[in-house]
Amino acid sequence: MKWIWIQKGVVFDAIFLPLTLLGWLYGLVVRIRVFLYEKGILAQREVDAFVISIGNLTVGGTGKTPLTIYLAKEWKKKGYSVGIVSRGYRREDKRSVVLVSDGSKICETVSAVGDEPALMAERLKGVPIVVSVDRFEGCQWLIKNFKVDVILLDDAFQHLRLQRDMNILVVDASNPYGNCRLLPRGPLREPLSAIRRADLVIFTRADMGLDFEESRRDMARSGCRVLQSTFQATGFIHLNTGSRYAVSDVKDYPILCVCGIGNPGAFVRSLSGLGAQVRGEMFFGDHHPYVESDFLKIERQIALSGAERVVTTEKDAAKIKPFLPLDLEIWVLQIEVFFLDDPKDYEPLLFRMHKEKEGSSPLLKA
């Protein structure tokens, strides 16, 4: 499917005509839904906290979770009580609201709540996290039980039912919109015109070949402020022992890259950039639920490739942990968000409480 999502032009639209037609139908439904919310026919609900939505326009990994972790840490440093509400994609626990972490301990398994909430719970102390399909209900639960000031909504750009005070759109600069077609013909969840709903657009992987100034001008015409960021490797954790290693420790070491994420190519490029000898790659589907047979395949691939160590992502590590101990040496790459803009430019945009101007639409800029 991802191969189809990069093919552009009228010829390919004709070749994949059933998908093209489904994309048009999907786009019509999306546009009608936004129109109904914009006109107040479908009502938005508001909660008594400063709500920040972090989302994207495309299917796949743009880096929302690392950005959410970064924002939670920074808001907390500034003295605010912070909570996170996530959808909990592919979670097994179907209760309306599930507490992932109370800020001091993790309360559920990764399979119960999903890999991204579990990862955030591992990385964030003092930040309660819940999963809920109904973000309004999840926010109300957090406010009632933890009296939070700031709520971060993970992957909620399309969740129009809940009003938010800041709408952050995350775009992967290495592959912003694929072929610019809507699902299922392309990777877009919404038409590109939806960008105008964003208060702030953050390009991740901004060091990977995008003409940023042209994109900045395009966004400015939509009334959006733009920031650029990268992901920096900060070190490795030995999954079996918990030992920490510097990024330099992987230099010239023969490794096997194993991951089930939305953008596996970016992960491999990161490791190659650190000087690792990438002897092989094993890519599973995004949010892949690991099973015992996967590790037998990994062992075989290590033997065939001559790799001496498996390196995986933090999101994958959360799902591999339940299978420990393993007869594999598995290192986990840790990354942090780093902004390329001057702090005096991005901090006022990210960390200042502000409300929409009275009378303005919560969906569309004037």
Beta strands, then each sheet from edge to edge (+ up, - down):
strand 1: 50-55
strand 2: 82-86
strand 3: 98-101
strand 4: 129-131
strand 5: 150-154
strand 6: 166-172
strand 7: 200-204
strand 8: 225-238
strand 9: 244-245
strand 10: 254-259
strand 11: 277-283
strand 12: 309-313
strand 13: 330-339
sheet 1: 3+ 4- 2- 5- 1- 6- 7- 8- 9+
sheet 2: 3+ 4- 2- 5- 1- 6- 7- 8- 13+ 12+ 10+ 11+
end
